[in-house]
């Protein structure tokens, strides 16, 4: 089979080794699941694509990706490496850099400035930079994040099943969180780290499910041999714990969009602020023409597989938008009289 039938990998390998060109059909800022999935759709659509990645993946502390059909348990770095190889096989290019700002061009495209002073131009922009987790201020919490300090039971519940779990309550959603984690362990304790009251109905539900409720605050985590063993309260009591459940605030990583006038909006659940996202349509289109977003930057609940699906949807929408623009230009050119 001719190499061109499988994406022309020989030509594309030489192209990847050359320097970054000046202009692309699409520049994708963020090289995680959403960005790579969008890049794969676009490169297979024969678009020139540059993926710009600052190398700060949110799931770096996690050992494995879960709930990703046929890739269950894959280390995050391995999934990214496989995705990069697939995109590169269709001609996609990569640069490891941080994007400082994006500026609109008169023709509807964008000029992106990298932190190292380089610039590149794009007809369309897809931003998949994800979010930043703001954790409660407890000594030792950040160091254990993604290992045995957790928030998503679907991501980590199976791995800590039947262990004693301590829910660090910082707001009214803690009751719901504890009742959900109760599916994975019969030993669940809520510690009120910050003042929060539950409704009489929630108190009854927690009692019926055997979830203990204690007053905090939490002073620190107890760790032995690089494993969480307990939670120490301010009064000195130590609760056995195989994992601590927290409710972070999720902040959209949207600095590059701010330069285009796109600001994240606050998200609330049950009257409690849970974070911020960049608003977008079903396929990721933002209020700024030519700019799409996908993944956690616009969907706080997106896991890796749903972020990848959103990237695909955005990539297809961007290609359709470019095709429509090219068709309009072709029709306009056809209507120009010969010699006109």
C-alpha positions in Angstrom: 0.0 0.0 0.0 1.3 3.5 -0.9 2.2 5.6 2.2 -0.2 8.2 1.0 -3.1 5.8 1.6 -2.4 5.8 5.3 -1.9 9.5 5.8 1.4 10.1 4.0 3.4 9.4 7.1 6.8 9.9 5.4 6.0 13.4 4.2 4.4 14.3 7.5 7.4 13.1 9.5 9.6 15.5 7.6 7.1 18.2 8.1 7.0 17.7 11.9 10.8 18.1 12.0 10.6 21.5 10.3 10.0 24.7 12.1 6.5 26.0 12.9 5.0 27.7 9.9 3.4 31.2 10.0 -0.2 30.3 9.3 -2.6 27.4 10.0 -6.2 26.6 9.4 -6.6 25.9 13.1 -4.5 26.5 16.1 -5.5 24.4 19.2 -4.3 25.8 22.5 -4.2 22.8 25.0 -2.9 19.3 24.2 -5.1 17.1 26.4 -7.9 14.8 25.4 -10.2 17.5 24.1 -7.4 19.3 22.1 -6.0 16.1 20.6 -9.4 14.8 19.7 -10.2 18.0 17.9 -6.9 17.9 16.2 -7.4 14.4 15.0 -10.8 15.3 13.5 -9.3 18.3 11.8 -6.2 16.7 10.4 -8.3 13.9 9.0 -10.3 16.6 7.3 -7.0 17.7 5.6 -6.7 20.9 7.7 -3.4 22.3 8.7 -3.3 22.2 12.5 -0.9 23.3 15.2 -1.4 22.1 18.8 0.2 24.4 21.3 0.6 22.8 24.8 2.2 24.4 27.9 2.7 21.0 29.5 0.5 21.5 32.6 -2.1 18.7 32.5 -4.7 18.8 35.2 -4.7 15.0 35.6 -0.9 14.8 36.0 -1.1 13.6 39.6 -3.5 10.8 38.7 -2.0 7.4 38.0 -4.6 6.2 35.5 -7.5 7.3 33.3 -10.8 5.6 34.2 -14.2 5.2 32.4 -12.5 5.6 29.0 -13.9 2.7 27.0 -11.2 0.3 25.8 -8.5 2.4 27.5 -9.5 1.8 31.1 -6.5 2.2 33.5 -4.2 3.9 30.9 -1.8 6.3 32.5 -2.6 9.9 31.4 0.8 10.5 29.9 0.5 7.3 27.8 -2.9 8.4 26.5 -1.5 11.8 25.5 1.5 10.3 23.8 -0.7 7.9 21.8 -3.0 10.8 20.8 -0.1 12.9 19.7 1.2 10.1 17.5 -2.2 9.6 15.9 -2.5 13.4 15.1 1.0 13.6 13.8 0.3 10.7 11.5 -2.2 12.8 9.7 0.1 15.9 9.5 -0.7 17.6 12.7 2.1 19.7 14.2 3.0 20.5 17.8 4.8 23.1 19.8 5.5 23.0 23.5 4.8 26.6 24.6 2.5 28.9 26.5 0.2 31.2 24.6 0.3 34.7 26.1 -2.5 36.4 24.1 -4.6 36.1 20.9 -5.4 39.1 18.7 -8.1 39.2 16.1 -7.1 39.9 12.5 -9.0 42.0 10.0 -9.8 38.9 7.9 -11.5 37.1 10.7 -8.4 35.1 11.8 -6.2 35.4 14.8 -2.6 36.1 15.7 -1.3 34.2 18.7 1.7 35.4 20.7 3.7 32.8 22.6 5.4 33.5 25.9 8.8 33.1 24.3 8.1 35.9 21.8 7.1 33.8 18.7 3.9 34.4 16.9 1.7 32.3 14.7 -1.6 33.0 12.8 -4.7 30.9 12.5 -8.0 31.1 10.6 -9.8 29.5 13.6 -9.0 28.9 17.2 -9.9 26.0 19.5 -9.0 26.5 23.2 -8.9 23.4 25.4 -6.8 24.6 28.3 -9.0 23.0 31.0 -9.3 24.2 34.5 -7.4 24.7 37.8 -8.5 23.0 41.0 -8.6 25.3 44.1 -8.4 23.0 47.1 -9.3 23.8 50.8 -6.4 25.2 52.8 -5.4 22.1 54.8 -1.7 21.1 55.2 -0.8 18.1 53.1 -3.9 18.2 51.0 -2.3 19.5 47.8 0.5 17.0 47.9 -2.0 14.1 48.0 -4.4 15.5 45.3 -5.3 13.0 42.7 -3.8 10.1 44.7 -5.9 9.7 47.9 -7.4 13.2 48.1 -10.2 12.9 45.6 -13.5 14.5 44.5 -15.0 12.3 41.7 -16.2 8.9 42.7 -16.5 7.8 39.1 -12.9 8.6 38.6 -11.5 7.0 41.8 -14.3 5.3 43.7 -13.4 1.8 42.7 -9.8 2.2 43.7 -10.8 3.2 47.3 -13.8 0.9 47.7 -14.4 -0.4 51.3 -11.8 2.0 52.7 -12.7 4.5 55.5 -13.5 7.7 53.7 -13.6 11.2 55.2 -15.5 13.9 53.4 -14.1 17.4 54.1 -17.3 19.5 54.3 -16.8 23.1 53.1 -20.4 23.8 52.0 -24.0 22.4 51.8 -23.1 20.1 48.9 -21.1 17.9 51.3 -24.2 15.8 52.2 -24.9 15.0 48.6 -21.2 14.2 48.1 -21.1 11.8 51.1 -24.3 10.0 50.1 -22.8 9.4 46.7 -19.5 8.1 47.9 -21.5 5.8 50.3 -21.9 3.6 47.2 -18.3 2.7 47.3 -17.8 2.3 51.1 -19.9 1.7 54.2 -17.4 3.7 56.3 -18.0 7.3 55.4 -17.6 10.3 57.8 -18.3 14.0 57.2 -16.1 16.5 59.0 -17.4 20.0 58.9 -14.2 21.8 58.0 -16.1 25.1 57.4 -19.5 26.0 59.0 -22.2 24.3 57.0 -25.7 23.2 58.0 -27.6 20.3 56.5 -31.4 20.3 56.1 -33.4 18.0 58.4 -34.0 15.8 55.4 -30.3 15.5 54.7 -29.6 14.7 58.4 -32.1 11.9 58.2 -30.6 10.6 55.0 -27.1 10.6 56.4 -28.2 8.8 59.5 -30.2 6.2 57.6 -27.1 5.5 55.4 -24.8 5.3 58.4 -22.8 8.4 57.6 -21.3 10.0 60.7 -21.1 13.8 60.9 -18.4 15.4 63.0 -17.4 19.0 63.7 -13.9 20.1 62.6 -12.0 21.9 61.4 -9.4 19.5 60.0 -5.8 20.4 61.1 -3.8 18.1 58.8 -3.5 14.8 57.1 -1.7 11.8 58.6 0.7 10.1 56.1 2.9 7.0 56.6 5.2 5.4 54.0 3.7 7.8 51.4 0.1 6.6 52.0 -2.7 8.4 53.7 -3.6 6.9 57.1 -5.8 9.4 58.8 -7.2 12.9 59.2 -6.3 14.9 62.3 -8.9 17.3 63.7 -8.0 20.6 65.4 -8.9 19.0 68.7 -6.3 16.3 68.2 -8.5 13.4 67.3 -7.3 11.3 64.4 -9.9 9.6 62.1 -8.7 6.6 60.1 -8.9 7.4 56.4 -7.9 5.6 53.3 -9.0 8.6 51.2 -10.2 12.2 51.8 -13.0 13.6 49.6 -13.0 17.3 48.9 -15.1 19.7 46.8 -12.6 22.0 45.0 -13.5 25.1 43.2 -12.9 24.7 39.5 -11.6 27.7 37.8 -11.5 27.8 33.9 -7.9 28.3 32.6 -8.9 31.1 30.2 -6.1 33.7 30.1 -5.7 33.4 26.4 -9.5 34.0 25.9 -9.4 37.1 28.1 -7.4 38.9 25.4 -10.3 38.3 23.1 -12.9 39.6 25.5 -14.1 36.2 26.7 -14.3 36.0 30.4 -15.4 32.9 32.5 -18.7 33.1 34.3 -19.4 31.8 37.8 -21.1 28.5 38.2 -23.3 27.7 41.1 -25.0 24.5 42.3 -27.6 24.8 45.0 -26.6 28.3 45.6 -23.0 27.4 46.2 -20.2 28.7 43.9 -18.4 25.6 42.5 -16.2 27.4 39.9 -16.2 29.1 36.6 -16.5 28.2 32.9 -16.4 29.8 29.5 -19.9 29.7 28.0 -20.3 27.9 24.7 -22.8 26.4 22.4 -23.4 22.6 22.0 -20.4 22.2 19.6 -18.2 24.6 21.6 -18.7 27.8 19.6 -18.2 30.9 21.8 -19.5 34.5 21.5 -16.4 35.4 19.5 -16.7 34.3 15.9 -14.0 31.9 15.0 -13.3 30.8 18.5 -14.3 27.4 20.0 -13.7 25.8 23.4 -14.0 22.2 24.5 -13.4 20.1 27.6 -13.3 21.3 31.2 -12.8 24.9 30.3 -16.5 24.9 29.4 -17.8 21.8 31.2 -16.8 21.3 34.8 -18.1 17.7 34.9 -16.3 16.5 31.8 -14.2 13.4 32.3 -11.4 12.4 29.9 -13.7 10.5 27.5 -16.4 13.3 27.5 -13.7 15.9 26.9 -12.4 13.9 24.0 -16.0 13.7 22.6 -16.4 17.5 22.9 -13.1 18.0 21.1 -14.3 15.9 18.2 -17.6 17.9 18.1 -15.7 21.2 18.1 -13.3 19.9 15.4 -16.1 18.9 13.1 -17.9 22.2 13.7 -14.7 24.2 12.9 -14.2 22.2 9.7 -17.8 22.9 8.6 -17.3 26.6 9.3 -14.1 26.7 7.3 -15.8 24.8 4.4 -18.7 27.3 4.4 -16.3 30.2 4.3 -14.4 28.6 1.4 -17.6 27.9 -0.5 -18.8 31.5 -0.1 -15.4 32.7 -1.5 -15.6 30.3 -4.4 -19.1 31.4 -5.3 -18.1 35.0 -5.1 -15.1 34.3 -7.4 -17.2 32.5 -9.9 -19.6 35.4 -10.2 -16.8 37.8 -11.2 -17.0 38.4 -14.9 -14.0 37.2 -17.0 -11.6 40.2 -17.2 -13.7 42.0 -14.5 
